[in-house]
Amino acid sequence: MAENEPTNATPAPQMSPAEMHGLARWLNARADSVLLRDQPEQQSDIRMPARLIERLIHLQAEIRRAADSTDDEATERHLRELLGGA
């Protein structure tokens, strides 16, 4: 029973896919900035989370499509819970 209860008393605000995409774009722009042109390791360190964010957006879209297309209510509920109730 306790495993189904939230561990956070106040839910953290969720970023929308558009906000996440904006963050990824900002990170990529930062990595491409003049300030980091002579620091390829730091550029790579900034690009990695941008790629992870873009991958997360893609995975969330796949989960949303799966939830929309399933006929099984339990599966749909579980998938929507993975998305944070979206």
C-alpha positions as CSV (number, residue, x, y, z in Angstrom):
1,M,0.0,0.0,0.0
2,A,2.7,2.5,0.9
3,E,4.4,1.9,-2.4
4,N,1.4,3.6,-4.2
5,E,1.5,6.7,-2.0
6,P,3.4,9.7,-3.2
7,T,6.7,10.3,-1.4
8,N,6.5,14.0,-2.0
9,A,3.9,15.9,0.1
10,T,3.7,18.7,-2.5
11,P,4.1,17.6,-6.1
12,A,6.9,19.2,-8.0
13,P,5.7,21.3,-10.9
14,Q,6.1,19.5,-14.2
15,M,7.7,21.0,-17.3
16,S,5.7,20.8,-20.5
17,P,7.3,19.3,-23.6
18,A,7.6,22.8,-25.1
19,E,9.4,24.0,-22.0
20,M,11.7,21.0,-22.1
21,H,12.4,21.6,-25.8
22,G,13.2,25.3,-25.0
23,L,15.6,24.3,-22.3
24,A,17.3,21.8,-24.7
25,R,17.6,24.6,-27.3
26,W,19.0,27.0,-24.7
27,L,21.6,24.4,-23.6
28,N,22.7,23.8,-27.2
29,A,22.9,27.5,-27.9
30,R,25.0,27.9,-24.8
31,A,27.3,25.1,-25.9
32,D,27.7,26.8,-29.3
33,S,28.3,30.2,-27.8
34,V,31.5,32.1,-28.4
35,L,32.4,31.8,-24.8
36,L,32.9,28.0,-25.1
37,R,34.5,27.7,-28.5
38,D,37.9,27.0,-27.0
39,Q,36.5,24.5,-24.5
40,P,35.2,21.4,-26.4
41,E,34.9,19.3,-23.2
42,Q,32.6,21.8,-21.6
43,Q,30.6,22.1,-24.9
44,S,30.2,18.3,-24.8
45,D,29.2,18.4,-21.2
46,I,26.4,20.9,-22.0
47,R,25.2,19.1,-25.1
48,M,24.7,15.8,-23.3
49,P,21.8,17.0,-21.1
50,A,20.3,18.7,-24.1
51,R,20.3,15.3,-25.9
52,L,18.8,13.6,-22.9
53,I,16.0,16.1,-22.6
54,E,15.2,15.7,-26.3
55,R,15.1,11.9,-25.8
56,L,12.8,12.3,-22.8
57,I,10.4,14.4,-24.9
58,H,10.4,11.7,-27.5
59,L,9.8,8.9,-25.0
60,Q,7.0,10.9,-23.4
61,A,5.3,11.2,-26.8
62,E,5.7,7.5,-27.4
63,I,4.1,6.7,-24.0
64,R,1.3,9.2,-24.7
65,R,0.6,7.5,-28.1
66,A,0.6,4.1,-26.4
67,A,-1.8,5.3,-23.7
68,D,-4.1,6.8,-26.4
69,S,-4.1,3.6,-28.5
70,T,-4.6,0.9,-25.8
71,D,-8.0,-0.6,-25.1
72,D,-6.9,-1.9,-21.7
73,E,-8.0,0.6,-19.0
74,A,-5.4,-0.6,-16.5
75,T,-2.6,-0.2,-19.0
76,E,-3.8,3.2,-20.0
77,R,-4.0,4.3,-16.4
78,H,-0.5,3.0,-15.7
79,L,0.9,4.8,-18.8
80,R,-0.7,8.0,-17.9
81,E,0.7,7.7,-14.3
82,L,4.1,7.4,-15.9
83,L,3.4,10.8,-17.6
84,G,2.5,12.3,-14.3
85,G,-1.2,12.1,-14.9
86,A,-1.1,13.9,-18.3
